[in-house]
């Protein structure tokens, strides 16, 4: 079932939950994604608001997940992108 996340912290929590449900360690996920364990830790904790999308997507793909963009009635795309990148609108 699709899950909606609206912040980098929520995205990190979803990534952590999915990793744990698959019985993977942070190191195993990092190896599969081709990123460092430190990167996985930071993403899971929401500490990488400006993280490279390609590296973040590598972590998501390593879990067999996809990212879908859906309309959000409460904000526009530019505001959501600014939030994702950790920039103030």
N, CA, C and O of each residue as an XYZ file, in Angstrom:
356
protein
N       0.848     -1.177      0.000
C       0.000      0.000      0.000
C       0.896      1.243      0.000
O       1.843      1.315      0.783
N       0.613      2.213     -0.857
C       1.424      3.428     -0.899
C       1.343      4.196      0.420
O       0.289      4.274      1.051
N       2.465      4.751      0.811
C       2.519      5.575      2.008
C       2.918      6.988      1.591
O       3.770      7.168      0.721
N       2.308      7.970      2.204
C       2.600      9.362      1.897
C       3.520      9.924      2.957
O       3.270      9.783      4.154
N       4.583     10.560      2.508
C       5.473     11.255      3.430
C       5.541     12.709      2.999
O       5.550     13.014      1.806
N       5.588     13.595      3.970
C       5.578     15.019      3.646
C       6.775     15.759      4.207
O       6.830     16.988      4.158
N       7.735     15.016      4.740
C       8.943     15.669      5.250
C      10.114     14.710      5.133
O       9.924     13.505      4.970
N      11.304     15.236      5.216
C      12.506     14.414      5.134
C      12.600     13.496      6.347
O      13.124     12.387      6.242
N      12.101     13.941      7.491
C      12.106     13.106      8.696
C      11.172     11.916      8.504
O      11.509     10.788      8.863
N       9.983     12.178      7.930
C       9.032     11.088      7.676
C       9.585     10.107      6.644
O       9.383      8.900      6.770
N      10.280     10.615      5.628
C      10.895      9.743      4.633
C      11.936      8.850      5.296
O      11.988      7.649      5.033
N      12.759      9.433      6.151
C      13.768      8.649      6.865
C      13.153      7.575      7.727
O      13.658      6.455      7.791
N      12.056      7.914      8.396
C      11.368      6.930      9.250
C      10.814      5.786      8.410
O      10.876      4.630      8.828
N      10.274      6.088      7.237
C       9.746      5.046      6.350
C      10.870      4.154      5.826
O      10.710      2.937      5.734
N      11.999      4.757      5.486
C      13.145      3.977      5.014
C      13.629      3.053      6.128
O      13.900      1.878      5.882
N      13.739      3.570      7.342
C      14.174      2.754      8.481
C      13.212      1.599      8.724
O      13.638      0.458      8.906
N      11.909      1.896      8.727
C      10.908      0.862      8.966
C      10.974     -0.225      7.894
O      10.871     -1.411      8.209
N      11.143      0.166      6.644
C      11.209     -0.812      5.560
C      12.483     -1.640      5.672
O      12.454     -2.852      5.457
N      13.601     -0.999      6.006
C      14.871     -1.728      6.170
C      14.737     -2.763      7.270
O      15.136     -3.916      7.104
N      14.174     -2.347      8.395
C      14.027     -3.258      9.523
C      13.056     -4.389      9.212
O      13.270     -5.526      9.634
N      11.993     -4.087      8.477
C      11.021     -5.137      8.150
C      11.630     -6.189      7.229
O      11.172     -7.331      7.195
N      12.660     -5.804      6.486
C      13.344     -6.743      5.599
C      14.536     -7.420      6.278
O      15.226     -8.236      5.667
N      14.772     -7.074      7.547
C      15.856     -7.704      8.295
C      17.237     -7.269      7.845
O      18.203     -8.013      8.013
N      17.347     -6.085      7.279
C      18.640     -5.582      6.815
C      19.277     -4.685      7.867
O      18.583     -3.960      8.581
N      20.596     -4.739      7.957
C      21.314     -3.770      8.776
C      21.541     -2.523      7.934
O      21.373     -2.537      6.714
N      21.925     -1.452      8.604
C      22.257     -0.233      7.863
C      23.432     -0.484      6.925
O      23.466      0.043      5.812
N      24.389     -1.282      7.368
C      25.559     -1.586      6.535
C      25.158     -2.375      5.293
O      25.660     -2.115      4.200
N      24.250     -3.342      5.462
C      23.797     -4.136      4.311
C      23.050     -3.263      3.299
O      23.255     -3.384      2.091
N      22.192     -2.392      3.800
C      21.460     -1.497      2.912
C      22.428     -0.560      2.189
O      22.293     -0.331      0.987
N      23.383     -0.031      2.908
C      24.365      0.869      2.297
C      25.125      0.165      1.177
O      25.339      0.738      0.108
N      25.528     -1.072      1.426
C      26.261     -1.834      0.397
C      25.393     -2.036     -0.829
O      25.853     -1.839     -1.954
N      24.143     -2.427     -0.625
C      23.228     -2.649     -1.752
C      22.972     -1.376     -2.542
O      22.810     -1.415     -3.761
N      22.936     -0.253     -1.847
C      22.639      1.032     -2.487
C      23.885      1.706     -3.051
O      23.778      2.648     -3.835
N      25.061      1.232     -2.658
C      26.293      1.854     -3.124
C      26.574      3.190     -2.460
O      27.161      4.089     -3.063
N      26.147      3.307     -1.208
C      26.394      4.527     -0.428
C      27.049      4.130      0.894
O      27.155      2.943      1.205
N      27.481      5.107      1.660
C      28.106      4.806      2.942
C      27.047      4.523      4.013
O      25.897      4.948      3.906
N      27.466      3.802      5.033
C      26.570      3.537      6.164
C      26.194      4.853      6.831
O      25.056      5.026      7.266
N      27.142      5.781      6.912
C      26.868      7.095      7.511
C      25.748      7.812      6.759
O      24.918      8.488      7.368
N      25.728      7.662      5.436
C      24.666      8.286      4.644
C      23.318      7.680      5.011
O      22.347      8.411      5.202
N      23.243      6.356      5.113
C      21.991      5.686      5.481
C      21.538      6.147      6.859
O      20.360      6.445      7.058
N      22.452      6.208      7.800
C      22.109      6.663      9.154
C      21.535      8.067      9.108
O      20.496      8.337      9.710
N      22.206      8.962      8.399
C      21.740     10.354      8.327
C      20.374     10.460      7.649
O      19.522     11.222      8.106
N      20.150      9.711      6.571
C      18.852      9.748      5.885
C      17.766      9.222      6.814
O      16.693      9.818      6.912
N      18.031      8.117      7.493
C      17.029      7.557      8.403
C      16.678      8.515      9.534
O      15.547      8.503     10.022
N      17.603      9.321      9.947
C      17.363     10.261     11.045
C      16.865     11.622     10.562
O      16.617     12.514     11.373
N      16.719     11.785      9.248
C      16.256     13.057      8.707
C      17.293     14.148      8.767
O      16.956     15.332      8.758
N      18.548     13.764      8.829
C      19.636     14.738      8.964
C      20.275     15.119      7.634
O      21.282     15.827      7.612
N      19.708     14.663      6.540
C      20.264     14.974      5.224
C      19.215     15.671      4.361
O      18.867     15.165      3.294
N      18.702     16.834      4.803
C      17.635     17.482      4.035
C      18.073     17.871      2.628
O      17.238     17.955      1.728
N      19.351     18.106      2.426
C      19.847     18.467      1.104
C      20.558     17.321      0.426
O      21.351     17.538     -0.490
N      20.287     16.097      0.862
C      20.971     14.924      0.308
C      20.732     14.830     -1.192
O      19.658     15.174     -1.687
N      21.739     14.363     -1.898
C      21.597     14.162     -3.334
C      20.446     13.210     -3.594
O      20.366     12.137     -2.997
N      19.565     13.606     -4.481
C      18.426     12.743     -4.789
C      18.878     11.410     -5.357
O      18.275     10.379     -5.058
N      19.920     11.407     -6.164
C      20.359     10.143     -6.758
C      20.802      9.157     -5.682
O      20.535      7.961     -5.798
N      21.473      9.637     -4.642
C      21.911      8.755     -3.560
C      20.726      8.316     -2.715
O      20.658      7.160     -2.298
N      19.791      9.224     -2.457
C      18.600      8.873     -1.688
C      17.765      7.864     -2.465
O      17.265      6.901     -1.883
N      17.607      8.069     -3.775
C      16.864      7.119     -4.600
C      17.560      5.768     -4.649
O      16.892      4.737     -4.742
N      18.882      5.750     -4.589
C      19.602      4.472     -4.574
C      19.224      3.674     -3.331
O      19.055      2.457     -3.404
N      19.093      4.344     -2.201
C      18.685      3.678     -0.963
C      17.253      3.155     -1.110
O      16.962      2.019     -0.735
N      16.368      3.980     -1.652
C      14.975      3.573     -1.848
C      14.900      2.371     -2.792
O      14.183      1.410     -2.513
N      15.636      2.420     -3.906
C      15.626      1.312     -4.868
C      16.209      0.042     -4.271
O      15.740     -1.054     -4.578
N      17.229      0.171     -3.418
C      17.835     -1.001     -2.790
C      16.836     -1.728     -1.891
O      17.005     -2.910     -1.595
N      15.805     -1.018     -1.463
C      14.732     -1.630     -0.664
C      13.595     -2.137     -1.544
O      12.602     -2.665     -1.042
N      13.743     -1.976     -2.857
C      12.697     -2.419     -3.769
C      11.487     -1.501     -3.778
O      10.383     -1.926     -4.118
N      11.692     -0.248     -3.407
C      10.598      0.721     -3.362
C      10.744      1.721     -4.500
O      11.775      1.762     -5.171
N       9.717      2.520     -4.713
C       9.724      3.569     -5.720
C       9.209      4.851     -5.076
O       8.591      4.823     -4.012
N       9.468      5.950     -5.725
C       8.987      7.249     -5.263
C       7.938      7.733     -6.253
O       8.162      7.710     -7.463
N       6.813      8.163     -5.748
C       5.742      8.695     -6.593
C       5.413     10.103     -6.130
O       5.297     10.360     -4.932
N       5.266     11.000     -7.068
C       4.860     12.367     -6.755
C       3.354     12.457     -6.946
O       2.821     12.065     -7.984
N       2.678     12.977     -5.931
C       1.232     13.119     -5.998
C       0.857     14.541     -5.616
O       1.588     15.192     -4.870
N      -0.256     15.027     -6.110
C      -0.686     16.381     -5.749
C      -0.940     16.491     -4.250
O      -1.445     15.560     -3.622
N      -0.596     17.604     -3.707
C      -0.832     17.885     -2.298
C      -1.618     19.180     -2.241
O      -1.113     20.227     -2.646
N      -2.808     19.130     -1.759
C      -3.670     20.307     -1.733
C      -3.159     21.391     -0.798
O      -3.553     22.552     -0.917
N      -2.294     21.025      0.123
C      -1.856     21.988      1.122
C      -0.592     22.746      0.740
O      -0.265     23.740      1.389
N       0.121     22.317     -0.278
C       1.319     23.039     -0.693
C       1.534     22.832     -2.174
O       0.987     21.907     -2.774
N       2.331     23.695     -2.752
C       2.619     23.531     -4.164
C       3.964     22.841     -4.346
O       4.715     22.653     -3.389
N       4.253     22.474     -5.567
C       5.464     21.714     -5.857
C       6.721     22.459     -5.412
O       7.624     21.851     -4.838
N       6.791     23.762     -5.667
C       7.990     24.522     -5.292
C       8.215     24.503     -3.785
O       9.354     24.373     -3.336
N       7.150     24.630     -2.999
C       7.280     24.572     -1.545
C       7.756     23.192     -1.095
O       8.610     23.082     -0.216
N       7.200     22.142     -1.699
C       7.604     20.780     -1.347
C       9.060     20.537     -1.712
O       9.794     19.918     -0.942
N       9.490     21.015     -2.875
C      10.882     20.853     -3.289
C      11.809     21.620     -2.353
O      12.860     21.107     -1.969
N      11.432     22.838     -1.984
C      12.237     23.597     -1.035
C      12.365     22.866      0.289
O      13.445     22.841      0.879
N      11.276     22.269      0.766
C      11.317     21.515      2.020
C      12.213     20.311      1.891
O      13.008     20.026      2.786
N      12.095     19.594      0.774
C      12.924     18.414      0.545
C      14.394     18.771      0.513
O      15.231     18.018      1.012
N      14.716     19.911     -0.070
C      16.115     20.335     -0.192
C      16.608     21.079      1.044
O      17.776     21.460      1.125
N      15.714     21.280      2.000
C      16.115     21.940      3.242
C      16.276     23.434      3.117
O      16.994     24.058      3.897
N      15.595     24.018      2.116
C      15.674     25.456      1.904
C      14.417     26.117      2.423
O      13.341     25.518      2.418
N      14.551     27.327      2.862
C      13.396     28.076      3.338
C      12.662     28.673      2.142
O      13.295     29.229      1.245
N      11.313     28.564      2.117
C      10.541     29.146      1.008
C      10.578     30.653      1.021
O       9.979     31.293      0.157
